[in-house]
């Protein structure tokens, strides 16, 4: 069976760690060359840098580009780096931050930082890739939202706002770019075991974990590989007629509570 992403090039933000790292490795195993666009080269969870790991475990090419997604010029440079491999075919806007807040105490600086990374990073990352894609044969843009982009949570008001924005931006982008042969879809992960849920917001490995898991019909937390498999589907020809869609990867949690 031929690799699903043979001869394609993917730019993945936040790909040094967590879900982005898993997506990059999955894509590379299916034949894609990868641009790792992140603010740090070393994985938060430890281990070999993602681009080096791809070089050692696959035949794909990979490179690391220092990229702060709140910087439009950094995003442009990340997409430019894909030209070394033939130009971007798949853009995954994965980078984001996650923390709770007390709504009545959130200041402008805290709000702006989350908006800059989660929303503007997605917006201008998609824009940078789409500029190249309209000049070629189209492509696939995959945005990462969250189940928090589907449901409100009192403890995560700002985060929910950013992820809800990513969902609707995706739909609008799909309407705008579809005629150009560009598909734009969004993934909504649920409880996934990454540093975001072990350190940024401590759920996994705490007393709260069992309560969360009992609210998931599949009775387990997701792994980054679960998100990577969903991204692979949206990047590949298997989803050729899927556009402007939300793919929820949460073990059934959102629709059964």
Buried (B, 14 or more C-beta within 10 A) or exposed (E): EEBBBEEBBBBBBBBBBBBBBBBBBBBBBBBBBBBBBBBEBEBBBEEEBBBBBBBEEBEBBBBBBEBBBBBBEBBBBBBBBBEEBEBBBBBBBBBBBBEEBEEEEEEEEEBEEBBBBBBBBBBBBBBBBBEBBBEBEBBBBBBBBBBBBBBEEEEBBBBBBBBBBBBEBBBEBBEEBBEBEBBBBBBBBBBBBBBBBBEBBEBBEEEEBEEBBEBBEEEEBBBBBBBBBBBBBBBBEEBEEBBBBBBBBBBBBBEEE
